[in-house]
Amino acid sequence: MTRADDHVDADAHKDTEAGASENTLESYDPSSGALVAVVADMEAAAVSDTVVVARGAATWWAAQGFNGRRRHLTAWRKYMAAHSTEIIALIHRENGKPEPDAALELMLTLEHISWTAKNAGKVLGSQRRRTGLLTANFAARVDHIPFGVVGVIGPWNYPLYTPNGSIATALAAGNAVVFKPSEYTPAVAQWYVEAFARANPAAPEGILQIVTGGPAAGEALCTSGIDKLAFTGSAKTGEKVMATCARSLVPVVMELGGKDAAIVAADADIDAAAESIAFGAMGNAGQTCVGIERVYVERVVRERFLAALRRELDNVTPGDRPGASYGPMTMPSQIDVVRSHVSDAIERGADPVLGGLDSIGDRYIEPIVLLDPPHSAAAVQEETFGPTVTVTTVDSVDEAVELANDVRYGLAGAVFSRRHGLEIARRIDAGQVSVNSVLGFAAIASLPLGGRGASGFGRIHGPEGLHEFTRPRALAIQRFALPVNLLSLRRPGWLDRLLPRLIRWLYSH
């Protein structure tokens, strides 16, 4: 669940939206505009100093081993659970989402910490490998070594859950972490980082640290001497992050944007599909990269599906009051993107079967459903990131799959079919797909998460995520010497003459 935030673009998100002065940065409640927090807008030297402290702590942290790190991560999880009302209220104030949604985000965060802490040793423990005939006198092993210091640049739409997918995984793998949150949600990030220290008072400073600020702080983190970077954001910003990291050959994990599609087959449970898609499209004000922005529905069930979707959305309303379905747009400039996509689709023939341009307010956007926009429309091809969804009529599942895959993104998707769901899902060119549901993979901590194309590369979560934050080290241990040593400049001539015959004997059949 991601959202792009131009962390490295020096021309984006200046004082007018996110900061108040040269040395500090302010965050605001997106519902009311009230001040939430004032944090430092850190300069490059301060970011580098933070990484130096992390470097010192990384050796101690790695030496704790999997069991020691599990104890520290478990203490962290317990502390956050015990103080859940604090962080839930803070997420609501700084991000804008309703408190029940903030509670769900916290629950998923804690679930992933639990799984990662428990399973890191099983996944990353030293592994034996088989040797071949020519090396029968060797034992072979692979160790998984932490990088050292991992930098994480996180988003604002899920300010706890999304960066935690990289942070907790990198910590469990044995790395120290320096976290640069979005300038829109620094207070949430600060609470999260301080919770680790409070839960582990005997641990040295520097295992998990925060650097705050605007785009320059993100750029400074990329060039600060970190050993790997995990970035969540837009494809455009991801390109800039990669270019910056490339100066120092810092490897990166890119979890970028999405334009995720749902396919509703003729044999789907239509009411269940509409319920799930309504949540996937409108939940969190549509500010979810693995949410649903496009639907492809077979013609024979289109009218039934549209009627069911309207019923689901009839009582869905944004707001800041208890019971609101979702909150405001967290980043004000995103409202202009939504307006542009909706306007373009309608001008090009899309039918606004629910909502329209009048649904777009200064802070809140009512649900918008656009029927049959052209495939080339921005609302189909580009990430809208608001409470809108396009519904396209298709004559077959084959057509639906072709159109679903015909975008530059490949993050996630969903398929609704009683009899062929798994078969169709395997044809979706995306990193993760839910069958007869949406977002199911996000709640399953053992599953990896990541994309292809403009949605990025690399994986967080699950065993694949743990491997992402380590580097393999191969070990070949000679157990005893053979009478004749192949790996020597002193090989006898008869052995060299025998090698071609040995090759034919071993490998020609």
Secondary structure, 3 states (H helix, E strand, C coil): CCCCCCCCCCCCCCCCCCECCCCEEEEECCCCCCEEEEEECCCHHHHHHHHHHHHHHHHHHHHCHHHHHHHHHHHHHHHHHHCHHHHHHHHHHHHCCCHHHHHHHHHHHHHHHHHHHHHHHHHHCCEEECCCHHHCCEEEEEEEEECCEEEEECCCCCCCHHHHHHHHHHHHCCCEEEEECCCCCHHHHHHHHHHHHHHCCCCCCCCEEECCCCHHHHHHHHCCCCCEEEEECCHHHHHHHHHHHHCCCCCEEEECCCCCEEEECCCCCHHHHHHHHHHHHHHHHHCCCCCCCEEEEEHHHHHHHHHHHHHHHCCCCECCCCCCCECCCCCCHHHHHHHHHHHHHHHCCCEEEECCHHHECCCCECCEEEECCCCCCHHHHCCCCCCEEEEEEECCHHHHHHHHHCCCEECEEEEECCCCHHHHHCCCCCCEEEECCCCHHHHCCCCCECCEECCEECCECHHHHHHHCEEEEEEEEECCCCCCCCCCCCCCHHHHHHHHHHHHHHHCC
